[in-house]
Amino acid sequence: MNDIEVFARSAWGIAAYLEQKIGERFRVVVGYDHAILSEDGAEMQNLTEVARIIEAAGGHALVIPRALPSPIGAFSLRMLLSDAAIILRPASSPRTGGIPRVEFALGGRATSREAEGVLVTAEERTAIDTFTASAPAMPDIPRAESGWEFIGQGMVDAYVDRVVLGKPATEKQSKIVYAPEYATTRLLTTTICERIGFRDVDVIGVPNAGVNDVAAQRVLDHASQNGADLVVITFDNGRRLRVGLPFGGDNPHWEYLDNDTVAYLLASEVARRHAMDSDAVLVAAESCSDALERVATRFHVSVARSADLMSHVARTPGIVFGCDEAFGYCLDPAMVRDADGLAAATTFALLTEKYVSRGCLLSDALPTF
């Protein structure tokens, strides 16, 4: 099936699932996970097709009219008190293997408060797919002519405001080399950095730097040649983060930090704000190391384990920080109940600045596992 057929049938499936679960007037955020945007406007055609089907099924569609990083979708679902989100991923995306795919998250009346905005579990996906499989033939799927609404720039601005909340806007010294996966991720991350005083952000285009070792090394080489203090790579449409740092003295060598080290440092920043609060829970995927246990002991907060994948990690009651097994970090589960590489990159940049401003290297203070 082509993009439009997969998306239309999936819209029918999630609408039927929600109607059975909570009745009519369910609210669904509709978003688009992008790669290279088409020249024929296919993205808006696909978004509108899904919105028409949801409206005809008795729901209400809230459409994000342009491709944006995944954390915006999770944020929007909670901000708008929606019952679900459907994210369209076209066959042209490098992460689909040439097959159009759809991601779902539940919220509002369709799930518990702890799971609002979290990607569905395998069991929930199977239930939705069962409805999708029973969808009528394409010409027979009912479609409305109007009724949906668009989510404007105000939602993006609200997300940025949330990420920078409480962070100092003073001028920063650190020089950051940033390799984003997509242009919209770049624009959003650099906007956040500028809001909190990072003026020296060197953005470079290195395709697949988050998942390809050769591409990732090119980013480190660029940082070494240009006297940077930090390398950040966001990938998986803004959900994941890789971090590189200089090690050594006057002629440092560069390395990427492993998942456990990044999780330890980010969790420490979050746990410090919740110190002595036993209701605050740090959550690690089962296959991670004991990094979060060490942080919990240090700051006297609680710690828990979940099954692998952020869809399990993020729905843990009491979570204030979570990490999965693949560079996914959840830093603000109250508003983004998912991995958020943009917020993680911002927090890590501020941590690096603490050391740069003192003439030190963050790499000199890293834990060992």
Long-range contacts (C-beta under 8 A, 24 or more apart in sequence): 1-100, 2-91, 2-100, 3-42, 3-46, 3-88, 3-90, 3-91, 3-100, 4-45, 4-46, 4-49, 5-138, 6-100, 6-101, 6-102, 7-46, 7-49, 7-50, 7-88, 7-100, 7-102, 8-49, 8-50, 8-53, 8-135, 8-138, 8-141, 9-132, 9-135, 9-138, 9-141, 10-50, 10-86, 10-102, 10-132, 11-49, 11-50, 11-53, 11-54, 11-86, 12-53, 12-57, 12-131, 12-132, 12-135, 12-136, 12-141, 13-128, 13-129, 13-130, 13-131, 13-132, 13-133, 13-135, 14-54, 14-84, 14-86, 14-104, 14-128, 14-131, 14-132, 15-53, 15-54, 15-57, 15-58, 15-59, 16-57, 16-131, 16-134, 16-135, 17-127, 17-128, 17-131, 18-59, 18-83, 18-84, 18-110, 19-57, 19-58, 19-59, 20-131, 21-109, 21-110, 22-83, 22-108, 22-109, 22-110, 24-58, 24-59, 25-58, 25-59, 25-60, 26-58, 26-59, 26-60, 26-83, 26-84, 26-108, 26-109, 26-110, 27-59, 27-60, 27-62, 27-80, 27-81, 27-82, 27-83, 27-84, 27-108, 28-54, 28-59, 28-60, 28-61, 28-62, 28-82, 28-83, 28-84, 28-85, 28-86, 29-62, 29-63, 29-64, 29-73, 29-76, 29-77, 29-80, 29-82, 29-84, 29-85, 29-86, 29-151, 30-54, 30-61, 30-62, 30-63, 30-64, 30-85, 30-86, 30-88, 30-148, 31-63, 31-64, 31-68, 31-72, 31-73, 31-76, 31-85, 31-86, 31-87, 31-88, 32-64, 32-66, 32-67, 32-68, 32-87, 32-88, 33-67, 33-70, 33-87, 33-88, 33-89, 33-93, 33-103, 33-237, 34-67, 34-93, 34-182, 34-184, 34-237, 35-90, 35-92, 35-93, 35-94, 35-95, 35-182, 36-92, 37-67, 38-92, 42-90, 43-67, 43-90, 46-88, 46-90, 47-88, 48-148, 49-143, 50-86, 50-88, 51-148, 52-143, 52-144, 52-145, 52-148, 53-141, 53-142, 53-143, 53-144, 54-148, 55-144, 55-146, 55-147, 55-148, 56-141, 56-142, 56-143, 56-144, 57-142, 60-147, 60-148, 60-149, 61-147, 61-148, 61-149, 62-148, 62-149, 62-150, 62-151, 63-148, 63-149, 63-150, 63-151, 64-150, 64-151, 64-155, 65-150, 65-151, 66-184, 67-182, 67-184, 68-156, 68-184, 68-188, 69-182, 69-184, 69-185, 69-188, 69-234, 69-237, 69-238, 69-239, 69-341, 69-342, 70-236, 70-237, 70-238, 70-239, 70-338, 70-339, 71-159, 71-238, 71-239, 71-336, 71-338, 71-339, 71-340, 71-341, 71-342, 71-343, 72-155, 72-156, 72-159, 72-188, 72-238, 73-105, 74-105, 74-117, 74-118, 74-336, 74-337, 74-338, 74-340, 75-117, 75-155, 75-158, 75-159, 75-162, 75-335, 75-336, 76-151, 76-155, 77-105, 77-107, 77-116, 77-117, 78-107, 78-116, 78-117, 78-335, 78-336, 78-337, 79-155, 79-158, 79-335, 80-151, 81-107, 81-108, 82-107, 82-108, 83-107, 83-108, 83-109, 83-110, 84-108, 84-110, 85-117, 94-208, 95-236, 104-128, 105-338, 112-315, 114-315, 114-316, 114-317, 114-319, 115-314, 115-315, 115-337, 116-337, 117-314, 117-336, 117-337, 117-338, 118-310, 118-311, 118-314, 118-315, 118-337, 118-338, 119-310, 119-311, 119-338, 120-311, 121-311, 121-312, 156-188, 159-188, 160-188, 160-191, 160-192, 160-195, 162-332, 162-335, 162-336, 163-192, 163-332, 163-342, 163-343, 163-346, 164-192, 164-195, 164-196, 164-346, 167-196, 167-346, 167-350, 168-196, 168-197, 169-195, 169-196, 169-197, 170-197, 171-197, 171-199, 172-196, 172-197, 172-198, 172-199, 172-200, 172-349, 172-353, 172-357, 173-229, 173-353, 173-356, 173-357, 174-198, 174-200, 174-229, 174-230, 174-349, 174-352, 174-353, 174-356, 175-200, 175-202, 175-226, 175-227, 175-228, 175-229, 175-230, 176-200, 176-201, 176-202, 176-228, 176-229, 176-230, 176-231, 176-232, 176-349, 176-352, 177-202, 177-204, 177-219, 177-222, 177-223, 177-226, 177-228, 177-230, 177-231, 177-232, 178-202, 178-203, 178-204, 178-231, 178-232, 178-233, 178-234, 178-345, 179-203, 179-204, 179-205, 179-206, 179-209, 179-210, 179-219, 179-231, 179-232, 179-233, 179-234, 180-233, 180-234, 181-209, 181-210, 181-233, 181-234, 181-235, 181-236, 181-237, 181-238, 182-237, 182-238, 185-234, 185-237, 185-238, 185-342, 188-238, 188-342, 189-234, 189-238, 189-342, 189-345, 189-346, 192-342, 192-346, 193-346, 193-349, 196-346, 196-350, 198-349, 198-353, 202-226, 202-228, 208-235, 209-233, 209-235, 209-242, 210-234, 210-235, 210-236, 210-240, 210-242, 210-327, 211-235, 216-242, 216-244, 216-256, 219-244, 220-244, 220-254, 220-255, 220-256, 221-254, 223-254, 224-252, 224-253, 224-254, 229-352, 229-356, 230-348, 230-349, 230-352, 231-256, 232-345, 232-348, 232-349, 234-341, 234-342, 234-345, 235-341, 236-328, 236-339, 236-341, 238-340, 238-341, 238-342, 239-310, 239-328, 239-338, 239-339, 239-340, 239-341, 240-326, 240-327, 240-328, 240-339, 240-341, 241-327, 241-329, 241-341, 241-344, 241-345, 241-348, 242-327, 243-348, 245-352, 245-361, 245-362, 245-363, 246-361, 246-363, 247-361, 247-363, 252-361, 252-363, 255-363, 257-366, 258-369, 259-288, 259-323, 259-325, 259-326, 259-327, 260-288, 260-289, 260-291, 260-369, 261-291, 261-366, 261-367, 261-369, 262-323, 262-327, 262-329, 262-344, 262-348, 263-288, 263-291, 263-292, 263-323, 263-329, 264-291, 264-292, 264-294, 264-295, 264-367, 264-369, 265-348, 265-351, 265-366, 266-321, 266-323, 266-329, 266-331, 266-344, 266-347, 266-348, 266-351, 267-291, 267-292, 267-295, 267-321, 267-323, 268-295, 268-298, 268-299, 269-347, 269-350, 269-351, 270-320, 270-321, 270-331, 271-295, 271-296, 271-298, 271-299, 271-301, 271-320, 271-321, 272-299, 274-299, 274-301, 274-320, 275-299, 275-300, 275-301, 276-300, 276-301, 277-301, 278-302, 279-318, 280-318, 280-320, 281-316, 281-317, 281-318, 281-319, 281-320, 282-319, 282-320, 282-321, 282-322, 283-313, 283-314, 283-316, 283-319, 283-321, 283-322, 283-323, 284-313, 284-322, 284-323, 285-309, 285-310, 285-312, 285-313, 285-323, 285-324, 285-325, 286-325, 287-325, 288-323, 288-324, 288-325, 289-369, 290-369, 291-323, 291-367, 291-369, 292-321, 292-323, 294-367, 310-338, 310-339, 314-338, 314-339
